[in-house]
Amino acid sequence: MLITACVIVGLLLFLSLSSARISLVFLFAVAVLYVSGQVDQTVILGNITNSSVVTLLLLMVASQALERSHLLPWLSSKLLRTQYRWTLFNLAGVSVLSSAVLNNTAVVATLMGALTKGRDHPPSRLLIPLSYFAILGGTLTLIGTSTNLVVNGLIEEQGYPALGFFTFLPVGLALVVTCGATIFLISQRLPSNGYHAFSPEAFFLDAEVTADSKLIGKTVRQNKLRALEGLFLAEIVRGRRLISPVTPETVIEAGDKLIFTGNVCEVKQLSTFDGLVVFAEQDRLLNDNLVEVIVSPESVLINKTIKRVNFRSRFDAAVVAISRNGEALSGKLGEQVIATGDKLVLAAGADFHSRTNLSRNFFILNDKKIREPFSSWQNVVAVFGFACAVLGSVVSPLNLIDTLSLYILVCVMSGVIDGSSIRRRFPFELWMVLVSALTIAYAFSHSGLAAAITGWLFAGLGDSSVMLAYIGLFLITVVLTEAMTNSAAAAIMLPMALAFAQIYQVNYMPMVMAVTYAASASFISPYGYQTNLMVMNAGNYRFGDFIRAGWPVSLVYCVVALSAIPVFFPF
């Protein structure tokens, strides 16, 4: 019990304070539990093949077919209207319904591209609502979020009946209506950050002074480096020395890296200076082919520097500039460590759009096509086939594993998806986190730690305070989900939910639903849910924008969920 407690506390501390990959932190925690004898091979292997985890992985693979079909692009083309309210209404309908059956990240990525290209309304007035509506849509069905599936798998392992496809619908509808109305009310408070795809303030780029440059030996003022339109010389990297702030009298030397902030569209100005080479120009790609992308949560680039990943050879593109949540970045561009949600401006080569690794690593915010379009037959297979797979699991004896496996097989045979795309896009990181979270949840439950904690709380609260325990369980999960992935938070808190139900001798469903819905309450922080992080850079938001928009939605979400759950799932 003590070892399990130390592992869970250490896990929370690492996730809160460390920048290490979440999957590695979870794997290390499982390794400690295994070596110390808290779990064995049977438990770990059982979690690897857990039916809900397998279902989730199959859904992620199946969603690739729908992502490549014309469905989401067609829906996104219907979003924008001249009147803001109608656009927001369309956005709510499309994103909520799509997220109820599709991966939220794919929905947001597709619709985000359409919203950033619109001219009638600033993207910043629409992107936070897009993320919030996608989160709400995921609360409607069993397959709406990974959290719902993980919870279903855990309670099945404990011997409880499996949850139905529409078990979540009543509470989910209440949340969609009330929180949706709140989003409409707070939408007027969202910032209007302008229409231009490339923000005039948030980007960071660098240029190197060559050995034969005419800039050498002259001051910043003499070289007119402070008279640039839309660009500001923020600092100079000279060897291992950082010069910041840069004064007008600073003398330029050979090999200096000049770090600029500002409007990336003005980058061509730097090419007019003799012997000043922009980072992307080293690869001879800097023309009029700038492409703006957001780094995907699945990207292999995360936690690596631009130089280390051999960006040019991997993508046939060079990084011109980088933007990160409005932060003031420092140092050389090539040595910046890439993070999820970073916005990159790329100078794309001729082969860039034909690379097969783009969809895994980036969300592209422009009009250019990445893949060849589907034929009419392939679109029918992708869209109609997915609908049949989902409906088949609801109305027939077959489960989702059966129907989705058949759907994926048909998609492969018809050329809708292929083996290489499945391999590239397979969510290994998510798989590792979920298996690890289930293993930790097993140790939490079977070590007696969950029962001990709930027993201690029961002794303090008394036997008549089931509602206090219910509310406390919900609020603790809300806090915990900000420190780790939603599904991991639900997996770790579920043993306590079941223990509370046993100790109070009440129906387990209200406690289970409290954990499930609380784990999806990610509205206040951009870092609490990956779709929030995706739209943060695309909309040029500040952290405070999420707090101002998110706290009313979060408050309504918590109040409605806590009120509705006991109505539809009585104690």
N, C-alpha and C positions, 0 to 999 in steps of 0.2 A: 504493500500500500504506500509506504513512504517513498519508494523508488518511483512509482507511478506519479505521485504528487510532485516530486522534484522534476520529473520529465515534463509534466504539463506546465508547471511554473516556468521552467527554463525555456520551453517552446514559446510561451507567450512573451517572455522577455526578449528572446532572439527576434521574434517577428516584429516586435515593437521598436527595437533599438538597432537591429542589424540590417544591412543592405544586401545580405546574402539571398540567393534565390530561395523562394518559399519552398520549392520541392526538395531542395537539399536540406533545409532545416527540418522538414517533416521526416525525411528519410533518416537523418541522424537520430531523431527522437525514436523512431521505430527500431533502429539498430541498438540503441541503449536498452530498450525494453526487451529485445530479443536476447541480447547477451546476458542480461540480468535475469532471464528466465520468466519474465512477466507474460510473454507471449511465445508461442512456438510456431514451427513451420506450417502446421495445419491451419492455424488462424490466418497467417499472412497469405497463404495460397488460396484459402477460402475467400478472403477479401479481394484478391486479384480477380477471381472469377465470380464475384458477387453479382447476382442477376441485375440489380439496379445499376451497378457500375458498367456492366456489359451493355445494358440498354442505353445508357448515356453515351458510351463510346460509339455505338451503332448510330445513334441520333446525330452525333457530331459528323460522322462520315456521310450519313444520308443527307445532311443539310448542305453538303458540298454540291450536290446535284441541284438543289433548289437555288443556291447562290448563283450558279452558272446559268440558270434558266432565265427566261424573260419576265418571270413573275414579279420579283421585287423591283427591277428597273421600271416595269410597266406601272406598278403601284406608285413608285416614287415620282413618275412623270405626272401623276394626277394630284400630287400634293399641293403645289403652289397655286395660290389664288391672289388676286389683287388685294382683297380684304384680308387683313391679318387674322381676324377671328375665324374666317372660313379655312384659312391655311392651317391654323392651329387645330381646328376641329378635324380636318382631314388627316393631319398628322397623328392625332390621338387615335382615330379609328384604325388607320393602317398599322401603326406601330404596336398597339395593344393586341389586335387580332393576330398579327404576324408573330409576335413574341410569345403568344400562347402555345404555339406549336413549333416554332423555330428557335434556333440559337440566338440569344439577344445580341451578341456581338455582331453576327452576320447581318441582322436586321438594321442595327444602328449604323454599321459601316456602309451599307447600301444607301440608306435614306440620307445619311450625313452628306454623301457626295452630291445629292440633288439639292439639298438645302444650302450648301455653301456656294452653289452656282446661281441661286436665285437673285433677282435684282429688285424685287418689290419689297423685301423685308431683310434686314440684317440677319445673317446666320446666328448671331449671338442671341437673338430673340426667340430662336426656335430649337437650338441644339440641346440646351438643358431640358426643356420639355420633352424632346425626343428620348433622351436617356431615361427620364422619369417614367414616361409612358411605357417604355420597353420593360422596365423593372416591374411595373404594375401588371402588364400583360402576362408576365411569367408566373404570376400568382393564381392564374385562372385554371390551369390544368396540371396533371401529373407530370407531363413532359415540358412544362413551361420553363422550369429552371432545374439545374443540377441538384439544388438543395432538396426539392420535392422528391426526386428520384432516390437520393441518398437516404433521406428519412424513411422512405418506403422500404428500402432494402434493409435498414437497421431494425425496423419494427418486425419485419418478416423473420429476421434471424432470431428475434426474441420470442417467436411463436405467436405473434399477433397477426390478424388477417391483413392481407395486402390492401393498400389504398386503391380506390377506383380512379379511373381517368378523370372524372368530374367531381371527385371528392372536394377539391379545393375551390370549386366554382362559386358557391354561395358567398363565402367570405371574400373571395377574390373580386366578385362583382361589386360588393359593397365598397371595397377599397378603390376599385377603378372609378366608380361614380363619385365618391366623396373626395378622393385625392385628385381625380381629374378636374373636378370643379375648383379645387384649391389651386391647381396649376394654372387654370384659366385666370383666376383672380390675381395671382402673383406675377403673371406674364408681363404685366405692364411695368413691373419693377426691374425687369431684366435689362442689362445694358445694351446699348446700340453701338457695337464696336466697328461699324462700317461694313462696306460691301466687298472691299478688295481682298482677294484670296491671300495676298502676301501682306501681313500686318506691317505698318510703317514703323513700328517701334520694337517688336519683340525678337527680331532675329539677330543672330550672332555669326559673324564670318571673319575670316582672316586672310591676309596676303603677306607674302614674303618678299623682302628686299634682296635682290640678286647682287652678286659680287661686283658687277659692272654698272650698277644703277646710278643714275645722275642724282638720285635723292641723297646719296651718302655724303655726309659732312655738312649737310644743311639742316636747319631747324625745321620743326613741324610748321611753323609760321611761314618760313621761306618756301617750303614745298607746297604750301596752300592745302595742307591736309586737314585744316580746320574749316575750309571753305567749301566742303562737299555738300551737295544737295541730297538731303535725306539720309546721310551717313555720318556717324560720329566716331572719331578715333578714341576708343575707351582706354586701351592699354597697349603696352609693347612687351613682348616676350623676347628677352635678349639672353640667349644661352639658357641658364637656369634661373635667371633673374627676371622678376616681373616688375615692370615700371607702370605704376598706377597711383594717382591719375597722371595722365600725360600733359605736360605743360607746353605752351606754344614755343618755348625755348629749348625743348628737348631735341638733341641732335640725333639724326638717323644714322645708323651704322649698318654695314653689310651683314646679312643674315637675320636682321630683325624681323620678327613676326608682328605685323600690325593688326591689332584686334579691333574690328569695327562693330558697332551696333546700329540698327536702323532698317531702312526699307531695302529689302533684298533686290527689288527691281532696279535699284540704282547701282548695282554691283558693276555694271559696265564702265562706270566712271573710273574705277580703279585701274582698268586696263589702259587708260590714257596716260598713266604715269610711267615713265621710262624705268624699266627694271623692277617693277612691282607686279608680282605674279599671284593671282588669286588661287586659293587652295585647289579649286576644281579645275583651274586652267592648266595645272600641271599635267592633267590627263587629256588636255586639248579637247575638252567637251563643252566649254563655256560658250554657247551660242545663244539663240533665242528659244532654246528647248528646255526651259525650266519646268520642272514637275514638282508639285507639292505633295508630300505623303505624311501619314501618321504611322509611327512604329506600332505594329500589332503586338498584343500580349503574347502571341505565340512565336514572335520573331526570335531567330537564332542570334540576333545582334545584341540583345539585352545584356547589360553588364559588361560589354566589350567596347573597346575604343574603335573609332572609325578606321584607323590605320591597321589595327590588329585583324579586322575581319576581311581584309583585302576587298574593299568595297567595289573597286572598279572591275576587277575580274569576276566577282560574284554576281553583279547586277548590270554591268556595262553602264555605269553611272558614277558621277562624282558628287560629293556633298558640297554644295555652295554655302549653305547656311543652316543653322539649327535654332530652334525655339523650344523653350521648356517652361510652360506655365508662367510666363512672364518673369522668370528668374534672371538675374544678372549673372550670366555665365562668365567664367574666367579661364584664361589659358589658351593653348593652341587648339584649333578646331579638330585636327586629326587625333588629339589626345583626349577628346571629350568622351566620357563613358555614356553609351546610349541607354536610355531608359524607356520603359513602356509609355506610350503616349507622346513621345517627342515628335515635334513637327520638323521635318527635314525638307529643304529645297534642294532638289537634285538637278544637275545638268546631265540629261539623259543621252546616251549614245544610240546609234541606229538599232541596236539589238535589244535595247532595254525592255520594250513592251512585249517582246516575244519570250522573255525569260519566264520559266515555269515556276520560279520560286518567289514571285512577287506577292501572290495572294496570301502566302503564309506570313510574310514579313511586313507587309505594308497595307494600309488603306489609302488608296490613291484618290486625291481630291481634285480631279480634273476630268475632261471629257474623253480622253484617249482610251481606246479599248485595249484590254489586256489579252483577251482570248478571242478566238473566232466564235461568232454567234452560233447558237444551236439551230438545228433544222427544226421545222414544225413538228416532226415526229419525235425528236428528242425532247422538245419542250413538253409534249403531251406525256411522255414517259416520266419526266422529272416531276411535273406538277401533279398530274392525275395519279401517278404511281404512289407518290408520297401520301396523298389524300386517302387512297385505298389502304395503304399500310396502317395509317393511324386509325381509320374507321374499322378496318378489319380486326384490330386488336380490341376494339370496344364492343363490337356486335358478334364476334365469333369466339370459339374456344381458344383460338391462337393468341399468344401473348406478343408483346412488342418485339421481343427478340426474334420470334419466328417471322413476323411480317416485315420487319426492317431488314433482316438478313435476306429475305426473298427480294425485297425492293432493291437493295444494293447489288445483288446478283444480276437482276434485270438491267440496272443502270450500267453495270460494267459490260454486259453483253451487248448493249445497244450503243456503247461509246459515250454515254452521258458523263461518266467518270472513268478513270483508268487506275490501274494499280499504282503507278508512280505518283499520281496526285493524292491517293489515299495514304501512301507512305509519307509523303511530304507534309500533309496536313494532319496526320494522326496526332491527337492531343496527348502526347506522352507526359508532359508536365502535369496536366490535369489528372491523368490516370494515377501518377505517382502520389499526388497530393491526396486524392480521394482514398486510395488504398491505405495510405499512411494514416489518414484521419480515422478511417474505420478501425484500423488496428489499435490506435490510441484509445478510441472509444471503447473497444473491447476490454482493454486493460483497465480503463477507468471504471467500467462496470464490474468486471469479474475480480478485480483486486479488492473490492469492497469499498473503494474510495468514494464512489458516488453515493452509496447507501450511508456511509459514515457522515458525509457532508450534509445530506438531506436529513439524517437523523438528528444531527446537531442543530440544524436550522429548525426542525420540527420542535425540538425541546425548547428553543428560544421563542418561537412564534406561538406555540400552543396548537391544540388539535382543532380549533375553530377558525383557523386563519388560512384556509385553503386558497382564498382569493389573494391574500398577500403573497403566498408562495407562487401562485400563478403569475401575478404581476411582476414579482421579483425575477422569476425565471425568464420572462419576456424581456425585461430591461437589461438583464445581464447578457443575454444573447445579442441584443442590439449593440451593446458596447463591444462584445467579443468579436462580432462580425466586422468591425472596423479594423481589427488587428490581424485578421487572417481572411481567407476566402470564405464566402457565405456557406458553402457546403461543408467546409471543415468545421466552422463554428457550430453548425447544426449537429454534425456528427458527434462532437465532443460534449455538447450540452444535452443531447437526447438521453443518455443514461440517467442524468439527474431528473429529467422530465418523467421518465418511467418510474424512477425511485420515489419521486414525490407522489405519483398516482397510487403506488402501492402503500406508502406509509400513511396517506390520508384516506385510503380505501375508496377512491373515486374513479370515475371513468378516465382512462388514460388519454383519450383523444384531445381534450382541451389542452393538456400539458404538451402533447406532441405538436399540436397546431400552433401553440404559443411559440415554441422553438422554431418551427418551420417559417412562420410569417415574420418573426423577429429577425431571422437571419437574412431576410430580403429587404430590410428597412435601411437601405443605403442611399440616403438623399443628401445629407449634410456635407460629407467629405467627398472630394473628387477622387480620393484614393481608396474609398470603401468598396467601389464596384468598378469593373474595368470599362463599362460603357461611359461612366462619369469621366474617367481619365481620358478616354478617346475624344469626347466632345470638348474637354477643357482647352486643349490646344487648338482644335479646329475652330472654336468660337472665340479664341483669344480671351478666355475668362481669367479672372483672378480667383484666388482661394475664397475671398470674401463674397464673391458672387454666388458661390455654391451655398455658403452659410445663409446668406440673405434669402435665397430662393428655397433652400432645402429645409430650414427649420419649420416653416408652417406646414409643408407637406409631410414632414416626418412626424410632427405633432398630431396632425389629423390621422395619419396612418396608424400610429400607436393607439390613439383613443378608439378609433373605429375597429381595429383588429381586436383589441382587448374586450371591446363591447360585443362584437359580433361572434367571436369564437364560442363563448358559452351558449349563445342563442342556437347556433346550428350544431354544436357538439356539447350538450349539457353534461355537467359533472355527475 
